[in-house]
Amino acid sequence: MNSFASPQTLTALPFPRTNTGKPSADDLYSRVFDAILEQRIVPGSRFTEESLGEMFGVSRSSIRQVLTRLSHQQIIILRTHHRPRVAATDVEQTRQTLHARRLTELTLVRLACQQPRPQDLNRLRDLIDSERRCLERDQRGPAIRLSGEFHLQLAEMAGNAPLAHFLGSLVPLTSLAIAQFDAQAEGYCVWQAHEGILDAVERGDAVMAMALMNRHLDHLETTLLNAGSVPSPNRAVG
C-alpha cells in the first residue's frame, strides 16, 4: 500500500505558465509528468484541474485526460469527490516493483535480440541521445522520463504485447521512486547503460544483453532501496 506525505493543497502551482500554443496530448502528458518527477508537484500534493490547467495554459478537459492516464500508471490518485493527489511510493512497494521488472525485462530483452529491426534500433539511439543531452543540461525530470521510455520502447521491440503492457505499469512507478528518493544521476537509468544494452541487442547477443540488463537493474535497485531507507525531505525544483 502506498504511503503518502502530508498532503498540501495547490491553488497555484510553483512554475510559470507557458504560452507555446496548445500542446498535443503526449506533449502535455510529458510536461505534467516532468513536473512531478522534478518535484515541482511533490508527492502527496493535492490540486485542482483548474489550477493545473491554468499553469499549463490548457483546458480542464485536456488536463483531465492527462490525469486519467497518470492514474492508470498509479502516479496520480483519483477519487470521487476528492481533489487529485500525487502518489508517494515507499521502499517495500519499490522493492516489489523492481522484482517484477527484473522478471519481465530479462525475458523482453532476450526476445528483442531475435530480430532487431534497423528502424527500432535507430529510434532507440535517438532516445538515448536525448537522455544524454538532458543529463548534460541538468534537466532531471525529462532525463528520468526518457530513461523509463527507453525500457518501454525496448519492450515494444520484443513483440510480446502482454509483457510490454505489464512493464508499462511498472516503469512509471520506478520513475516516481527515483524522483521521490532523490537518487543521484549515477544511480538511476543512465544513457551509458542503455547504450551497452542496445549494442548487445543490435548484435543479437541475448546472453550479453540479459547480463547487462540484470546488472543495470541491480544497480538501480541498490541505489533506490538505499536512498529510500532514508528518504530526502520533499523539495521544490525549478
C-alpha positions, 0 to 999 in steps of 0.5 A: 500500500502506498504511503503518502506525505502530508498532503498540501493543497495547490491553488497555484502551482510553483512554475510559470505558465507557458504560452507555446500554443496548445500542446498535443496530448503526449506533449502535455502528458510529458510536461505534467509528468516532468513536473512531478518527477522534478518535484515541482508537484511533490508527492502527496500534493493535492490540486485542482484541474483548474489550477493545473490547467491554468499553469499549463495554459490548457483546458480542464478537459485536456488536463483531465485526460492527462490525469486519467492516464497518470492514474492508470500508471498509479502516479496520480490518485483519483477519487470521487469527490476528492481533489487529485493527489500525487502518489508517494511510493515507499521502499517495500512497494519499490522493492516489489516493483523492481522484482517484477521488472527484473522478471519481465525485462530479462525475458523482453530483452532476450526476445528483442535480440531475435530480430532487431529491426534497423528502424527500432534500433535507430529510434532507440539511439535517438532516445538515448541521445536525448537522455544524454543531452538532458543529463548534460543540461541538468534537466532531471525530470525529462532525463528520468522520463526518457530513461523509463521510455527507453525500457518501454520502447525496448519492450515494444521491440520484443513483440510480446504485447502482454509483457510490454503492457505489464512493464508499462505499469511498472516503469512509471512507478520506478520513475516516481521512486527515483524522483521521490528518493532523490537518487543521484544521476549515477544511480538511476537509468543512465544513457551509458547503460542503455547504450551497452544494452542496445549494442548487445541487442543490435548484435543479437547477443541475448546472453550479453544483453540479459547480463547487462540488463540484470546488472543495470537493474541491480544497480538501480535497485541498490541505489533506490532501496538505499536512498529510500531507507532514508528518504530526502525531505520533499523539495521544490525544483525549478 
